[in-house]
């Protein structure tokens, strides 16, 4: 800044020729006009933005699919674990069924009350209660209509005292574990010619 007659004058700044851009060949300034800036944004950024959005959508879709696959795998593993536990439980209970049969035969053979019978009844009741808590249920048989899905017919008995295809005697009790058949009931089934259609 130079002072002349008490007034300060601003000297024109010297140009920085080292960093100055050369003029364009057509003589126009290289600065883009606002219209060109709008075209650049509309022309180059929008396809890039669309590309980024498409990638985002693809990744979100993949993420949603992977989450669904993970949830399905988790449910499948949980179901398989439950089926394995049920199968293992069914196998263990199957080994105890002959013991239940022996208790029933012992109680049927002796009708007189004694301390031994009372003890056997108590042990049998405890075993039944424990197995019931695990989901073991006896299959109803005597007096029920024959169902080949639950009963195994050992003999057909000619009789007029029961309707045709009704179970007249249970030889061995059948059992279900929850909804799964462990052992069908072995039964005798009535054959009544009067009640046939």
C-alpha positions in Angstrom: 0.0 0.0 0.0 1.4 3.4 -0.9 0.5 6.7 0.6 0.0 9.7 -1.7 -1.0 13.1 -0.3 -2.2 11.6 2.9 -4.4 9.2 1.1 -3.7 5.6 0.9 -3.9 4.0 -2.5 -4.3 0.3 -3.0 -1.8 -1.0 -5.4 -3.0 -3.6 -7.7 -1.9 -7.0 -6.6 0.7 -8.7 -8.6 -0.5 -11.7 -10.6 0.7 -15.2 -9.7 1.8 -16.3 -13.1 3.2 -19.6 -11.9 -0.3 -20.9 -10.9 -2.3 -19.2 -13.5 -4.2 -21.5 -15.9 -3.5 -21.1 -19.5 -6.4 -19.7 -21.6 -8.5 -22.2 -23.5 -7.9 -22.8 -27.1 -11.1 -21.3 -28.2 -10.4 -18.2 -26.1 -13.2 -18.8 -23.6 -12.8 -18.9 -19.9 -12.4 -22.4 -18.4 -14.9 -21.8 -15.6 -18.1 -23.7 -16.3 -21.2 -21.8 -16.5 -24.1 -22.5 -14.1 -25.9 -24.3 -16.9 -22.9 -26.5 -17.5 -22.7 -27.3 -13.8 -26.3 -28.3 -13.8 -25.7 -30.5 -16.8 -22.7 -32.1 -15.1 -24.6 -32.9 -12.1 -27.6 -34.1 -14.0 -25.4 -36.0 -16.5 -22.7 -37.6 -14.3 -23.8 -37.7 -10.7 -27.3 -39.1 -11.3 -26.0 -42.3 -13.0 -23.5 -42.7 -10.2 -26.2 -42.1 -7.6 -28.4 -44.6 -9.4 -25.6 -47.1 -9.4 -25.0 -46.6 -5.7 -28.7 -46.9 -4.9 -28.8 -50.1 -7.0 -25.9 -51.5 -5.1 -27.5 -50.5 -1.8 -30.8 -52.2 -2.8 -28.9 -55.3 -3.8 -27.0 -55.4 -0.5 -30.2 -54.9 1.5 -31.9 -57.6 -0.5 -29.0 -60.0 0.2 -29.0 -59.0 3.9 -32.7 -59.7 4.1 -32.3 -63.1 2.4 -29.4 -64.0 4.7 -31.4 -63.1 7.8 -34.3 -65.2 6.5 -31.9 -68.1 5.8 -30.4 -67.8 9.2 -33.8 -67.7 10.9 -34.9 -70.8 8.9 -31.7 -72.6 9.8 -32.1 -71.7 13.5 -35.7 -73.0 13.5 -34.7 -76.2 11.6 -31.9 -76.9 14.1 -34.3 -76.3 17.0 -36.8 -78.7 15.5 -34.2 -81.3 14.8 -32.9 -81.0 18.4 -36.5 -81.5 19.7 -37.0 -84.5 17.4 -33.7 -86.0 18.6 -34.7 -85.5 22.3 -38.2 -87.0 21.6 -36.5 -90.0 19.8 -34.1 -90.5 22.6 -36.9 -90.3 25.1 -39.0 -92.8 23.1 -36.1 -95.2 23.0 -35.6 -95.0 26.7 -39.3 -95.4 27.5 -39.5 -98.4 25.1 -37.0 -100.2 27.3 -39.2 -99.6 30.3 -42.4 -100.9 28.8 -41.7 -104.5 29.6 -41.2 -103.5 33.3 -44.7 -101.9 33.2 -46.1 -105.1 31.7 -44.5 -107.2 34.5 -46.0 -105.0 37.1 -49.4 -105.3 35.6 -49.1 -109.1 35.4 -47.9 -109.3 39.0 -50.9 -107.2 40.1 -53.4 -109.3 38.1 -52.0 -112.6 39.4 -52.6 -111.9 43.1 -55.9 -110.4 44.2 -55.4 -110.8 47.9 -54.3 -107.8 49.8 -50.9 -108.1 51.4 -47.9 -105.8 52.2 -46.1 -107.1 49.2 -49.0 -106.3 46.9 -49.3 -102.8 48.4 -45.6 -102.2 47.9 -45.9 -103.4 44.2 -48.9 -101.1 43.7 -47.0 -98.2 45.1 -43.9 -98.8 43.0 -46.1 -99.3 39.9 -48.0 -96.0 40.6 -44.7 -94.1 41.0 -43.3 -95.5 37.7 -46.6 -94.6 35.9 -46.6 -91.1 37.3 -43.0 -90.5 36.3 -43.6 -91.7 32.8 -46.8 -89.7 32.5 -44.8 -86.5 33.3 -42.6 -87.4 30.3 -45.7 -87.6 28.1 -46.4 -91.4 28.1 -50.2 -92.2 27.7 -51.9 -95.6 27.5 -54.0 -96.3 24.5 -57.6 -97.0 25.4 -58.6 -100.5 24.2 -61.3 -102.6 25.9 -64.8 -101.5 24.8 -63.4 -99.2 22.1 -63.9 -99.8 18.4 -60.9 -101.4 16.7 -58.5 -98.9 15.1 -55.7 -100.4 13.1 -53.5 -97.3 13.7 -53.6 -97.9 17.5 -54.5 -101.6 18.0 -53.0 -104.9 16.8 -55.7 -107.6 16.5 -54.4 -110.9 17.7 -57.7 -112.8 17.5 -61.3 -112.4 16.3 -63.8 -113.7 18.8 -67.2 -114.8 17.7 -69.7 -113.3 20.1 -73.2 -111.8 20.3 -72.5 -109.8 23.5 -70.5 -107.0 21.8 -70.9 -105.0 18.6 -68.9 -106.1 15.5 -65.2 -104.9 15.5 -65.3 -103.8 19.2 -62.3 -104.7 21.4 -63.4 -107.3 23.9 -60.0 -108.0 25.6 -56.7 -106.2 25.9 -53.8 -108.7 26.0 -51.0 -106.1 26.1 -51.4 -102.3 26.8 -50.4 -100.0 24.0 -48.7 -96.6 24.6 -48.2 -93.2 22.9 -45.5 -90.7 23.7 -47.1 -87.3 23.2 -48.6 -87.8 19.7 -46.2 -90.6 18.6 -47.2 -94.3 18.8 -44.7 -96.3 20.8 -46.5 -99.6 20.8 -49.9 -100.6 19.6 -52.3 -102.4 22.0 -52.5 -106.1 21.4 -56.2 -107.0 21.5 -59.0 -109.5 20.8 -61.8 -108.1 18.6 -65.4 -109.1 18.5 -66.9 -110.6 15.4 -70.7 -110.3 15.7 -72.7 -111.4 12.6 -75.9 -109.8 14.0 -74.4 -106.3 14.1 -72.8 -106.4 10.6 -74.2 -104.1 7.9 
